[in-house]
Amino acid sequence: MKCSNCGGTMRYDVASFGLVCDFCGHTKPLHRPEEQYVSEERDFESALRENTAS
């Protein structure tokens, strides 16, 4: 991705969870995944019944 400030190439920075331009120092924060979101495994047939019951 190109920097919107100087046109340089931006790199991913793990510490800031964003993009950083090494040429001018411009940063672009990225959206963090929801840390509190918990996905649960479900039985396919049960989920199908729940979502198609009318």
VOBA-1610 file (N, C-alpha, C; in pm, whole numbers, padded with zeros to 5 digits, always signed):
BEGIN
Met+00085-00117+00000Met+00000+00000+00000Met+00090+00123+00000Lys+00049+00222-00074Lys+00125+00346-00082Lys+00080+00446+00025Cys+00175+00520+00076Cys+00147+00623+00177Cys+00071+00738+00113Ser-00037+00780+00179Ser-00116+00892+00127Ser-00047+01026+00150Asn+00057+01027+00232Asn+00128+01150+00264Asn+00244+01176+00166Cys+00325+01071+00136Cys+00443+01092+00053Cys+00453+00998-00067Gly+00368+00895-00073Gly+00372+00800-00184Gly+00465+00683-00161Gly+00534+00681-00047Gly+00623+00569-00016Gly+00545+00443+00017Thr+00615+00332+00022Thr+00551+00204+00053Thr+00534+00191+00204Met+00415+00154+00244Met+00387+00136+00386Met+00407-00011+00422Arg+00449-00034+00546Arg+00469-00170+00595Arg+00383-00193+00718Tyr+00352-00320+00745Tyr+00271-00355+00861Tyr+00360-00349+00985Asp+00310-00286+01091Asp+00381-00278+01219Asp+00300-00353+01324Val+00357-00463+01373Val+00287-00548+01470Val+00257-00473+01599Ala+00351-00394+01646Ala+00335-00325+01775Ala+00216-00229+01775Ser+00193-00160+01663Ser+00084-00063+01660Ser-00041-00117+01590Phe-00034-00240+01539Phe-00144-00302+01465Phe-00191-00208+01354Gly-00095-00159+01277Gly-00128-00067+01170Gly-00018-00062+01066Leu-00033+00029+00971Leu+00066+00047+00867Leu+00151+00169+00899Val+00281+00162+00865Val+00375+00270+00892Val+00457+00297+00766Cys+00478+00423+00736Cys+00564+00462+00626Cys+00703+00490+00683Asp+00803+00417+00634Asp+00940+00437+00682Asp+01003+00565+00627Phe+00944+00624+00525Phe+01000+00744+00465Phe+00960+00871+00540Cys+00830+00884+00573Cys+00785+01008+00639Cys+00727+00985+00778Gly+00707+00858+00818Gly+00658+00829+00952Gly+00506+00828+00964His+00436+00851+00854His+00289+00851+00856His+00238+00713+00899Thr+00133+00711+00980Thr+00075+00584+01024Thr-00071+00574+00982Lys-00115+00453+00961Lys-00256+00426+00928Lys-00300+00310+01016Pro-00379+00339+01120Pro-00424+00230+01208Pro-00521+00137+01136Leu-00515+00012+01169Leu-00607-00088+01114Leu-00708-00125+01221His-00823-00171+01179His-00925-00214+01275His-00879-00340+01345Arg-00891-00339+01474Arg-00855-00458+01553Arg-00971-00556+01552Pro-00939-00683+01543Pro-01047-00781+01554Pro-01109-00774+01693Glu-01232-00806+01702Glu-01300-00802+01832Glu-01235-00903+01924Glu-01173-00855+02030Glu-01102-00943+02122Glu-01197-01021+02213Gln-01316-00967+02237Gln-01408-01034+02327Gln-01508-01121+02254Tyr-01503-01122+02122Tyr-01595-01206+02045Tyr-01554-01352+02058Val-01647-01436+02096Val-01619-01578+02111Val-01709-01653+02014Ser-01646-01730+01932Ser-01719-01812+01837Ser-01745-01948+01900Glu-01862-02000+01878Glu-01891-02131+01935Glu-01921-02230+01824Glu-01879-02351+01844Glu-01906-02456+01748Glu-02047-02507+01770Arg-02119-02527+01659Arg-02257-02574+01670Arg-02276-02693+01579Asp-02369-02777+01617Asp-02407-02890+01536Asp-02476-02839+01411Phe-02434-02884+01294Phe-02486-02834+01167Phe-02637-02855+01155Glu-02684-02973+01185Glu-02827-03002+01169Glu-02912-02920+01264Ser-02866-02901+01387Ser-02941-02817+01483Ser-02945-02673+01436Ala-02834-02621+01390Ala-02828-02484+01341Ala-02917-02467+01219Leu-02918-02566+01132Leu-03002-02561+01013Leu-03150-02558+01052Arg-03190-02640+01148Arg-03329-02642+01194Arg-03368-02506+01255Glu-03279-02449+01335Glu-03307-02320+01400Glu-03322-02208+01298Asn-03243-02212+01194Asn-03244-02102+01096Asn-03349-02119+00988Thr-03410-02236+00978Thr-03512-02255+00874Thr-03651-02271+00935Ala-03660-02276+01067Ala-03792-02291+01132Ala-03870-02161+01115Ser-03993-02175+01068Ser-04077-02056+01049Ser-04210-02073+01119
//
